[in-house]
Amino acid sequence: MTRNFRRMLAAAILALSVLPAQAAGLRIGIQEDPDALDPAVGGFFVGRIVFAALCDKLIDIDSDLNFVPQLATAWSWSADARALTLTLRPGVVFHDGEPLDAAAVKANLDRYRLAPESRRKAETKPITSVDVVDAATVRLVLAEPHAPLLAVLADRAGMMMSPKALATLGDKIGSAPVCAGPFRFVRRVAQDHIELARFDRYWNAAAVSPDSITYRVVPDAAIRLVNLRAGALDMIERVAASDMKAIQADAGLRLVATPGLAYQALVVNTANGPRAQSPLGRDPRVREALEAAIDREAINRVVFDGAFVPNNQAEAPGTKYFNAARPAPARDLARAQALLKAAGLSRVAFTLTIINNPTDSQLAQVIQAMVAEAGFDMRIEALEASAQVAATARGDFDAAILPWSGRVDPDGNIAIWVQCDGFINFGKYCDPAMDAALVRARATGDLAARQALYRGIAELYLRDRPLLFLYHAKWLWATSARVEGFRPVADGLIRPQGIRLRD
């Protein structure tokens, strides 16, 4: 088969994958199908992209990662930092016309704290009560000072849903979410698309231009790009780094890039069921050997064209909570082999579970080749995103490549993985010293004290290695030339406010 014929065949296959064109509204290609469209339950990053248009939060962040008003216009701490008072924006209504008032905020926060289905319990655990001061004022009472609280309210636990809809649908609210964002839910076709329509009674309607948003599920980055070029999509997220130059050279496209809070981690099952009873799960020396066999710099060059940031910590190098005394180690094959020998092993077999997309597949193949030289026989298991999350949650994995989209507060970047009850602590790593250190770090708002504490927390997870951080990502989007006004933020979300479609 000649090279030209292979190119023609590949082009023909991609052409068959072009979506039908639609004239109206903003069409966004997303990498996965979100899980439940319920902020209390959802755990997928791509769900947060949809929520950015569907469900406003009490607080948002801006391009400089400052907290800014959204549904709350102001907030203040009590003198002892054990209560946070929020002033709500007047005149806001949910998509069903119900008012967003203090009672509605209380109903939502109490659900996040207490509902059996809620995955936000760990984040909202410091809140002991939510008090309605008056219709426009709500007070959150805390058991102890909790510095990450504003960041929590700028994420899913700050998203407000209609209490009327919640009373009707209960834990099925994700099938027909009713929020207070710029777009309302219309319909969802699983594994295909989600449709939203502009909400005319939105409090900031002047900032919203498109009549609708359709999120199309297109797992392959190359096919997303083909659909963008063909005019079937207006915007795509998570562009492959290898496509950056081609997009920049195309006059009909625009590349948008920004440094991200997101990172990728290799999570090890250390205590979640029978599959944790392996050399990799039981022995930190084996996990140290695995890390020594991995070349993060080579991964960045080969898989990401050098665009990302190799790293071994939850905080990016150079940022204020990064532990500069413990930078990512270089690959050391001799040390990896020596560590396995010290553990009484010559070969270690394990399966690495990944999400079934081309980037993760390439990443896994590179790691597979690297670690084989040290004595690891690594098999790759590729699953659809929701199936991977389900498998890891029930402990049906040895190790897994898992992403995190990143948060502005350091607690939101590490506690989820290593706190005993962390909501994505799928490996069930649990160390009382780690939990105690996290409690101390949350209890102070002093920057210097928090820096020292989170750097100490890094020392703990770098010692035990329940997960290996691989790199921090750069967020990459591409749009057609007709899309204007998109404002990138380091959290990777697509906020529709300000986006316009030029005729």
C-alpha positions in Angstrom: 0.0 0.0 0.0 1.5 3.3 -1.1 1.8 6.3 1.3 -0.5 8.4 -0.9 -3.1 5.7 -0.9 -3.0 5.4 2.8 -3.5 9.2 3.1 -6.4 9.0 0.7 -8.0 6.2 2.7 -7.5 8.0 6.0 -9.1 11.1 4.5 -12.0 9.1 3.3 -12.6 7.5 6.7 -12.5 10.9 8.4 -14.8 12.4 5.8 -17.4 9.8 6.7 -17.2 11.1 10.3 -18.3 14.6 9.5 -21.4 15.6 11.4 -24.4 17.0 9.7 -24.2 20.8 9.5 -26.7 23.0 11.5 -27.3 26.6 10.7 -28.1 28.2 14.1 -26.4 28.3 17.4 -23.0 27.5 18.7 -21.8 23.9 18.1 -19.0 22.6 20.3 -17.1 19.3 19.9 -16.4 17.7 23.3 -14.1 14.7 24.0 -16.4 12.6 26.1 -20.1 12.2 27.0 -20.6 13.7 30.4 -21.9 11.6 33.3 -24.9 12.9 35.2 -25.9 16.5 34.5 -26.4 16.9 38.3 -23.7 19.0 40.2 -24.3 16.8 43.3 -23.3 13.6 41.4 -21.2 14.6 38.4 -17.5 13.9 38.3 -16.4 14.3 34.7 -14.5 17.4 33.6 -16.5 17.6 30.4 -19.7 17.9 32.5 -18.2 21.1 34.0 -18.0 22.5 30.4 -21.7 21.9 30.0 -22.5 23.3 33.5 -20.7 26.5 32.6 -23.6 27.3 30.2 -26.3 25.6 32.2 -25.8 26.2 35.9 -24.4 29.4 37.3 -22.5 29.2 40.6 -22.5 31.4 43.7 -18.9 32.5 42.8 -16.9 32.3 39.6 -13.2 32.9 38.8 -11.7 35.2 36.2 -8.8 34.9 33.8 -6.4 35.9 36.6 -7.9 33.2 38.9 -9.5 35.8 41.2 -12.9 35.0 42.8 -15.6 37.2 41.2 -19.3 37.5 41.8 -21.9 35.4 39.9 -25.1 34.5 41.8 -23.6 36.0 44.9 -22.6 39.7 44.6 -20.6 39.9 47.8 -19.3 37.8 50.7 -17.7 38.4 54.0 -16.1 36.3 56.7 -16.8 36.6 60.4 -14.0 37.7 62.7 -13.3 34.1 63.8 -13.5 32.8 60.2 -16.2 30.3 61.2 -19.0 31.9 59.2 -19.3 33.1 55.6 -22.1 35.5 54.7 -23.3 35.7 51.1 -25.4 38.5 49.5 -27.4 37.2 46.6 -27.9 38.8 43.3 -31.5 40.3 43.1 -34.0 39.3 40.5 -32.4 36.0 39.5 -34.8 33.2 38.5 -34.3 29.5 37.6 -35.2 28.1 34.2 -38.6 27.2 35.6 -39.3 30.7 36.7 -38.8 30.0 40.4 -36.9 32.7 42.3 -33.3 32.2 43.4 -33.3 33.3 47.0 -31.7 32.4 50.3 -34.1 29.5 50.8 -33.1 28.1 47.4 -29.4 28.4 48.3 -30.0 26.6 51.6 -31.9 23.8 49.9 -29.0 23.3 47.4 -26.2 23.5 50.0 -28.0 21.2 52.4 -28.4 18.7 49.5 -24.7 18.8 48.7 -24.0 18.3 52.4 -26.5 15.6 53.3 -28.2 13.8 50.3 -27.3 10.1 49.9 -26.4 10.6 46.2 -24.2 13.7 46.8 -20.5 13.4 45.9 -19.9 16.9 47.3 -20.0 15.8 51.0 -16.3 15.9 51.5 -16.1 19.4 50.1 -19.0 20.7 52.1 -18.2 18.8 55.3 -17.0 21.8 57.2 -20.4 23.5 56.9 -22.5 22.7 60.0 -25.5 24.8 59.0 -26.9 27.0 56.3 -28.9 29.9 57.8 -31.4 32.1 56.0 -30.7 35.6 57.2 -33.3 37.2 54.9 -34.4 36.5 51.3 -31.2 38.0 49.9 -28.7 36.8 52.5 -27.4 33.4 53.6 -24.9 32.5 56.2 -22.7 29.4 56.1 -21.7 28.3 59.6 -18.5 26.2 59.9 -17.2 23.8 62.4 -13.8 25.4 62.0 -12.1 27.9 59.7 -11.9 26.5 56.1 -9.8 28.4 53.7 -10.8 26.5 50.5 -14.5 27.3 51.0 -14.6 30.1 48.4 -13.1 27.7 45.8 -15.7 25.1 46.7 -18.5 27.6 46.0 -16.8 28.4 42.7 -17.2 24.8 41.6 -20.0 22.3 41.5 -21.0 22.8 45.2 -21.8 26.4 44.3 -24.1 25.5 41.4 -27.7 26.2 42.2 -30.7 24.1 40.9 -34.4 24.8 41.2 -35.7 23.5 44.6 -39.1 22.9 42.8 -37.4 20.7 40.2 -35.4 19.0 42.9 -38.6 18.2 44.9 -40.1 16.7 41.8 -37.2 14.8 40.4 -35.0 14.1 43.4 -31.9 12.1 42.5 -33.1 11.9 38.9 -32.6 15.7 38.4 -29.7 15.0 36.1 -32.1 13.7 33.4 -33.7 17.2 33.2 -31.6 19.7 35.1 -33.1 23.1 36.0 -30.6 25.7 36.9 -30.1 29.5 36.7 -27.5 29.7 33.9 -27.5 31.5 30.6 -28.8 28.4 28.7 -31.6 25.9 29.7 -31.7 22.2 29.1 -33.6 21.0 26.0 -32.6 17.3 25.4 -29.8 14.8 25.5 -29.0 11.9 23.3 -26.5 9.7 25.2 -23.1 9.4 23.5 -24.1 11.8 20.8 -25.1 15.3 21.8 -26.6 17.7 24.4 -28.8 20.6 23.4 -29.3 23.8 25.3 -31.4 26.9 24.4 -30.8 30.5 25.5 -32.7 31.5 28.6 -34.3 34.8 27.9 -34.7 35.7 31.6 -31.0 35.2 32.5 -29.8 37.9 34.8 -26.9 38.8 32.5 -28.7 38.3 29.2 -26.9 41.1 27.4 -23.7 39.0 27.6 -25.2 36.0 25.8 -25.4 36.0 22.0 -26.0 32.5 20.6 -29.6 31.2 20.4 -28.5 27.7 21.4 -25.5 25.5 22.2 -25.2 21.9 21.0 -22.4 19.8 22.5 -21.4 17.0 20.1 -19.6 14.0 21.6 -16.5 13.3 19.3 -13.9 11.3 21.2 -11.2 11.5 18.5 -9.3 14.8 18.4 -8.5 14.3 14.7 -12.2 13.8 13.9 -13.2 16.9 16.0 -10.7 18.9 13.9 -12.1 17.5 10.6 -15.6 18.5 11.7 -14.4 22.0 12.6 -12.8 22.5 9.2 -15.9 21.1 7.5 -18.1 23.7 9.2 -20.1 21.0 11.2 -18.6 22.4 14.5 -17.8 26.0 15.5 -15.5 25.1 18.4 -13.6 22.1 19.7 -11.9 21.5 23.1 -8.8 19.6 24.0 -7.0 20.0 20.7 -4.2 17.6 20.1 -0.9 19.3 20.7 0.4 17.8 17.4 -2.3 19.8 15.6 -1.4 23.2 16.9 0.9 24.2 14.0 -1.6 23.1 11.4 -4.4 25.1 13.0 -2.3 28.2 13.2 -1.5 27.9 9.5 -5.2 27.6 8.6 -6.7 31.0 7.9 -10.2 29.7 8.6 -9.4 28.6 12.1 -8.2 30.1 15.3 -6.1 28.4 18.0 -6.7 29.5 21.6 -4.3 28.4 24.3 -3.7 29.1 27.9 -1.6 27.5 30.7 -3.9 25.2 32.7 -4.5 24.0 36.2 -5.1 20.5 34.8 -2.9 17.5 35.2 -2.7 13.8 34.4 -1.9 11.2 37.0 -1.2 7.5 37.1 -3.2 6.3 40.1 -2.4 3.0 41.8 -4.8 0.7 43.5 -3.3 0.5 47.0 -6.3 -0.7 49.1 -9.4 -1.0 47.0 -10.3 -4.7 47.0 -8.5 -7.8 45.8 -6.6 -6.1 42.9 -4.8 -4.0 45.4 -3.0 -7.2 46.6 -0.2 -6.9 44.1 3.4 -5.9 44.3 2.5 -2.5 42.8 -0.3 -1.9 45.3 1.4 -3.2 48.4 5.0 -2.0 48.1 6.0 1.7 47.8 9.4 0.5 46.5 7.7 -1.0 43.5 5.8 2.3 42.8 9.1 4.2 43.2 10.7 1.8 40.7 7.8 2.5 38.3 8.4 6.2 38.6 12.1 5.8 38.0 11.4 3.9 34.8 9.3 6.8 33.4 10.8 9.7 31.5 8.4 12.6 31.8 10.4 14.9 29.5 10.3 12.3 26.8 6.5 11.9 27.2 6.1 15.6 26.7 8.2 15.6 23.6 6.7 12.5 22.0 3.0 12.8 22.9 2.6 16.6 23.3 5.2 18.2 21.0 6.8 19.8 24.1 3.7 21.9 24.8 3.0 20.6 28.3 4.8 20.8 31.6 6.4 17.6 33.0 5.7 17.4 36.8 5.5 15.1 39.8 3.2 17.2 42.0 -0.4 18.4 42.2 0.7 22.0 41.8 2.5 23.2 38.7 6.2 24.1 38.8 6.8 27.7 39.6 3.4 28.3 41.3 3.1 29.4 44.9 2.3 26.0 46.4 4.8 23.9 44.4 7.5 22.1 46.5 10.6 23.3 44.7 12.8 21.0 46.8 11.2 18.0 45.2 11.2 18.5 41.4 10.3 15.7 39.0 13.1 13.2 38.9 14.9 12.2 35.7 14.5 8.7 34.4 16.9 6.3 36.2 16.6 2.8 34.8 19.4 1.3 37.0 17.6 2.6 40.1 14.3 1.2 38.9 15.9 -2.3 38.5 17.7 -2.0 41.9 14.4 -1.1 43.7 12.6 -4.1 42.2 15.6 -6.3 43.2 15.4 -4.9 46.8 11.7 -5.8 46.8 12.6 -9.4 45.8 11.3 -9.1 42.3 12.6 -9.3 38.8 9.4 -8.8 36.8 6.1 -7.1 37.8 2.9 -7.5 35.8 0.1 -5.1 36.0 -2.7 -3.6 33.8 -3.0 0.1 33.1 -6.6 1.3 32.5 -7.0 4.3 30.3 -9.8 6.2 28.6 -10.3 5.1 25.0 -9.0 8.1 23.1 -6.0 8.5 20.8 -4.0 10.7 23.2 -4.3 8.5 26.2 -3.6 5.5 24.1 -0.4 7.0 22.8 0.6 8.1 26.3 0.0 4.5 27.6 2.0 3.0 24.8 5.0 5.3 25.5 4.9 4.4 29.2 4.5 0.7 28.4 7.7 0.8 26.3 9.6 2.7 29.0 8.7 0.6 32.0 9.3 -2.7 30.2 13.0 -1.9 30.2 12.9 -1.8 34.0 11.1 -5.1 34.5 7.4 -4.1 34.3 5.1 -6.2 32.1 2.3 -3.6 31.5 -0.9 -4.5 29.7 -3.1 -1.6 28.5 -6.9 -1.7 28.9 -8.8 1.0 27.1 -12.4 1.8 28.3 -15.0 4.4 27.5 -14.8 7.2 30.0 -17.8 6.4 32.2 -16.8 2.7 32.2 -13.3 3.6 33.3 -14.6 5.7 36.2 -17.0 2.9 37.2 -14.2 0.3 37.1 -11.8 2.3 39.2 -14.5 3.3 41.7 -15.2 -0.3 42.4 -11.6 -1.3 42.6 -11.4 -3.2 39.4 -8.0 -1.9 38.3 -4.3 -2.2 39.1 -3.4 1.3 37.9 -5.2 3.9 35.9 -4.4 7.1 33.9 -6.8 9.7 35.3 -7.2 13.4 34.6 -7.9 16.3 36.9 -9.0 19.6 35.5 -7.4 21.5 38.4 -8.7 24.0 41.0 -7.6 27.4 42.2 -7.1 26.3 45.8 -4.4 23.7 46.4 -6.7 21.6 48.6 -8.9 20.9 45.6 -5.9 19.5 43.7 -4.7 16.9 46.2 -7.3 16.0 48.9 -9.5 14.4 46.3 -6.9 11.8 45.7 -5.2 11.2 49.0 -7.7 12.1 51.8 -9.1 8.8 53.2 -12.6 9.8 52.0 -11.5 11.8 48.9 -14.2 11.6 46.3 -11.9 10.3 43.6 -9.6 8.4 45.9 -10.2 5.3 43.8 -7.1 3.5 45.1 -8.3 3.9 48.7 -4.9 5.2 49.9 -5.4 6.3 53.6 -2.8 7.7 56.0 -4.0 9.5 59.2 -0.9 11.7 59.0 -2.0 12.9 55.6 -5.6 13.6 56.7 -4.3 15.5 59.7 -2.0 17.6 57.5 -4.8 18.5 55.2 -7.0 19.6 58.1 -4.2 21.9 59.3 -3.7 23.3 55.8 -7.4 24.2 55.4 -7.7 25.8 58.8 -5.5 28.8 58.0 -5.8 31.6 55.5 -2.2 32.7 56.0 -0.3 32.3 52.7 3.1 31.4 54.2 1.6 28.9 56.6 -0.4 27.2 53.8 2.6 27.1 51.5 4.6 25.3 54.2 1.8 22.9 54.9 1.1 21.9 51.3 4.7 21.5 50.6 4.8 19.1 53.6 1.8 17.3 52.2 3.8 16.8 48.9 6.5 15.2 50.9 4.1 12.6 52.2 2.6 11.6 48.8 6.0 11.7 47.1 7.2 9.2 49.8 4.2 6.8 49.4 3.4 7.4 45.7 -0.2 6.3 45.8 -0.3 8.2 42.5 2.3 9.5 40.1 1.7 12.9 38.6 2.9 13.0 35.0 2.4 16.5 33.6 0.4 19.7 33.8 -1.5 20.4 30.6 -2.0 23.5 28.5 -5.6 24.1 27.5 -6.0 24.1 23.7 -9.1 25.0 21.9 -9.8 25.7 18.2 -12.6 27.8 16.7 -13.8 28.7 13.3 -13.0 32.3 12.2 -16.7 33.2 12.8 -16.4 32.7 16.6 -15.4 35.8 18.5 -15.2 36.8 22.1 -14.2 33.5 23.7 -12.3 34.2 27.0 -10.0 31.4 28.0 -9.5 30.6 31.7 -7.0 28.2 33.3 -9.8 25.9 34.5 -10.5 24.9 30.9 -14.2 25.7 30.9 -16.0 27.3 28.0 -18.0 30.2 29.4 -20.5 31.3 26.8 -20.8 34.9 28.1 -19.2 37.1 25.5 -19.1 34.6 22.7 -20.5 35.8 19.4 -21.0 34.1 16.0 -20.1 36.4 13.1 -22.3 36.0 10.0 
